[in-house]
Amino acid sequence: MSEPPKIARPSAVSLLIDAQSNGMSLGTATGFVVEHDGVPFLVTNRHVVRGRANDSTNLHPSGAWPDSIKVLHHVAGRLGQWTAAWEALYAADGGPNWLEHPVHGANVDVVALPLTATEDFEFYGYDLSADEQRLAVGVATPLFIVGFPFGITGGGSLGVWVQGTVATEPELNWQGVPAFLIDSRTRRGQSGSPVIAFHTGGAAAMEGGGTAIFAGQVERFVGVYSGRINSESDLGIVWKRSAVLEIVESGRRGTS
């Protein structure tokens, strides 16, 4: 994965996406790219690509569901310039193109869509097969959700940072699925955002209880945000990094 100059790398990782039906926008959300065995995948929430909540509630007043997704990618070698690509959500046989969790399926609100449009784009994302900095993440740890609330960008099409704190033990599975809760003021459009631990440099607490000194920015990809547990709460769901890895390694074809 490439390293963007002069800005915090995660600002460029998050990609503004637009779920569309017959060319009509159904709403914006957030996605990002992960690589596994050299294959780039767009990661976002299952409810984004289906246009339905898990209880089958329509997410658009028209009742339409997306047939494609528009992604604003970085132009290769030109940070600060973006170009759109469209990815079909369904194959010729009518089945979804995305992958879901191999064990929990629809109960994990995360999908990985293999990208077909890759030429002339620069991917600032996460290589799930690479070693990562094991920054400490536990209850009360500050984390950042980098995405596009209400479709708002942080300059150009860079992501907007929202801070939250870990609200449940991240080593445990929340309600039997690979997720934990975060306490954060999030809004529509941040679905599918990467959730990260981030330090600008200096001393940082590490997993296992030690401390490390970093000369520059350091981050740890923790998971994928998928919305609040209900409209009256600021508690939101973060699907763990391990769930994303399991999807790209051995995910099953999606259900619609």
Helices and strands as residue ranges (DSSP letters): H 9-13, E 15-21, E 24-36, E 39-44, H 46-50, E 68-75, E 82-88, E 99-100, E 111-114, E 121-122, E 126-127, E 142-147, G 149-151, E 160-166, E 179-184, E 194-199, E 202-205, E 211-214, E 218-228, E 235-240, H 241-250, E 252-253
